[in-house]
Amino acid sequence: MENTSYIALSRQMALWRKMDMVANNLANMNTGGYKGENALFSEYLVPTRDTETRLPDKLAYTQDFGSYRDLSPGPVAQTGNALDFAIEGDGYFEIDDPAGPMYTRDGRFTLNADGMIVTDLGQALMDTNGRPLVVAPTETQISVTADGTVSTENGTIGKIRLMTFDDPQAMQRVSGGLYDSGGQTARAVETPQIRQGMVEGSNVNPMLEMTTMIDVQRAYEATTRILEQENERQQRAYDVLSGAKT
């Protein structure tokens, strides 16, 4: 296989990964607090030599360099639900998970049978002491101040733990709006800002993602045509050379 085919294949592989990211963004367009991800490509130059002029030359391959997360805030919607919380500014809710602490900006919580404030998957929301926040069965009036203090008609029950990281891009997406620390040490947000009765939505722009999906598909199809044309060119060359030898 010649250089043209290798270059085209490197482009196709990069486009395939980008399409996966676009599809995942669209799948999470309704996931609370979800942050869209984008692919990073770079040009990888390989030194070579022109066979005709014998002069140094370079081949430009497409290298899948990695990805980055769009950390801009999503739209905040008012729900009126006492257990819906939106983070204003920096920070992540800390969630207790069997695999270890997880972090999210999805502030849609409920009460489980034991009175713990939990996610849809039953993971407990942690307080500043590293314990689950628990509401007594007889307590019905739940209020949360801007600094995360949770109270009921019987008094304060705890304070929501908001954590931050030196490099949020290094956090690893686990599923939906959940992330692990990516090996980093979590730090408490110095001045937490929490809004009760509101939730932060996904920052994915569906129209932009659909446009990107169409562009990626067209680029992939164009690269496929290049590969087909290159294959036909090689086949013709083989036929000519084979005929010349006979």
N, C-alpha and C positions, 0 to 999 in steps of 0.2 A: 504494500500500500504506500502511495507516495505522500509527500508533505501536504498537498492540498487536502487529501482525505483526513489526515491526522488533525490538521487545523480545523476543518469543518466539524469533526467529531468532538474536539475540545469545546467548540462553541455550542454544540448540541447538548453536551453534558451540563454545561453551565445554565443553559436555558431550561433544561429539565428541572434542575434544582430551583431555579427562580419560579417556575410554574408551581412546584410543590409549595413554596412559600405563599404565593398568591392564593392558592386554593385553601391553605390553612388559615390565612387572614380572613377570607370570605366565610369560612366555616365558623369563625369566632367573632363575626361582626356583631353578634348579640350577646357575647360573653362580657359580663361586667368587668370593667377595669382592664380589659385585654389590651395589650400593646402590639401594634402591627410590626412585622418583621420584614426586612428587605435584604436582598442578596447583594454581595459586594464582589465585583469582578475586577480583574487587573490584566494587563497585557504582559505575557511572559515571552520574552525575546530569547530565541535560541540562535547562537552564532552558527553560520554555515558559510558555504562558498559557492558563488555562481558558477555553474558547470561550463558556461560559455566564456565568460570574461575572466574566470579564475579569481575574481575579486571578492573580498570578504563581504558577506551579506548576513541578514538576520531574518528569521521566521518568527511571526507574531502569533502566538497561541493565546487562547482565552483561558485564564486561570480562575477557578472558583476560589476566591480569596477568603470568603467567610460570609458573615451576615451581621446586621446591626438592628437594634430594636428602636422603634420610634417611641421615645419616652414622653412625648407631649400628652397632656391630660385629655381624657375623653370628655364628651358632653355630660353634664350633670343634670339629672332629672329628679324632680320632686315626686316622692311616692306617698308620703304621709305615714309610712310604716315605721313604727318605733324601733324596729330592729334592722332598718336599712341605714347604713353609714357611708358617707362619701368623704374621702380624704382630700383636703385642699392643700396643694403644695406637695412637699416631699413626704415619702414614707410608704410603708407597707404594713398591713395587718399581719401579725404573727399567728400562725395556725398550728395546732398540735396535730401531727400526723405520725402514724406508726414508723414511717421511714425517717422521721426527724422533723425539726421545725421547717415549716413551709411559709411562704410569704405571698400575699395577694393584695390587690387593690379592689377586688370584687367585694363590696360591702353588703351583700344580701345575706342576712343571717336569719335564723329561726331559733326557737327553743326546742330542745329534745325532751324526752320523757323524764330526764333527771334535772331539768331546769337549766342546763348549760346552753349558752349561746353558741350555736354551731353553724357551719356552712351547710349547703344543700347535701353534701356527702357525709355529714355528721362529724366533721372535724371541729374541735373546740377552738374558740377565739380566746387568746391568752391575754392576761392582764400584766401589769408592770412587774409583778412578783413571779411571773412565770407559771401562773395557775389559771385554770379555766374560770371564766366568769359565770357564776351560778345565780339564778333568780329563784327565790322560794316559791312554792306552789300558790301561796296566798297573795303574792305580790303581782299586781297587774299594771301599775303605772311605772313604766321604764323611761327614764330621761337620761340624755347624754349631753354633757357640756362640750364646748369647743375643744377643751384640752383632753377630752376622752374620759372624763369621770362619769361613771355609770351609777345612777341612783334609782331607788324605788321609793314608794311611800314610807318605807321603814328606814331609809337612810342610804348611805353610800355602800355599794357592794364591791367596788374596784375601779380600776382605771385601764382603759384599753391601751395595749402595748403597740406603739408604732415604731418600726425599725427602719433604718436606712443603711446604705452600703457605700463604700468608697467608689466602687465602679458598678453601677446598676447594669451596664451592658454585659458584665461577666456572670450575672445571675442566669441560671439554667432553667428554661421552661420545662415544667414537668407535664402538665396537662391543663388545657383551658387557660384560666387566669392564675394558676399556681406556679410558683417558682421556688427553687432552692437557692441557697446562698452562693453556689458556685465556689465553695471553699473559702469564702470571705467571712470576716467577723462582723456580725450585725451590731449596729450602734443605735441607741435610742434616739428618736427625733427630739431635739431640744425644745422646740415649740410646736407641738402637734396641733393640727387644725382639723377637726372632725365636724361634719354636718349631719345631724340626725334627720331621718325622714327623707334622705336623698341617696341616690346611687350614681356612681360614675360609670358611664357606658364605655364600650369599646371605642378606641380612637381610629378604627379602620374606616376609611372612606369607600363605601361599596362601588360608587361610580368610578373612582380612580383605580380601584383594584380590577374592575371589569375591563377598563381601558388597557391596563397593563397586561391583563390576561390575553386580550386580543393581539396586542403588539408582540408578546412573547410567542404566541401561536404562529403568527405570520413570519416572524424571524426564524422559528424552527422549521417551518415549511420551506422557506427560502434556502436554508442550509441543507435541507434534505434534497432539494433540487440540485444543489451544487454537487452533492455526493453522487446523485444519479448520473449527472452529466460527466463527472469525473470517471465513474465506472464505465460509462459508454465509451469515453475517449480511450481508456485503457484497453477495453475489449477490441476496439477498432485497431489500436496499435498492435495488439497481440495477433489479430487476424492478418494484418499486413506483414508483420514479421514472420509469421508462420508460413504464409504464402511465398514469401521471398526465399525462405530456406528450402522449400520443396521445389 
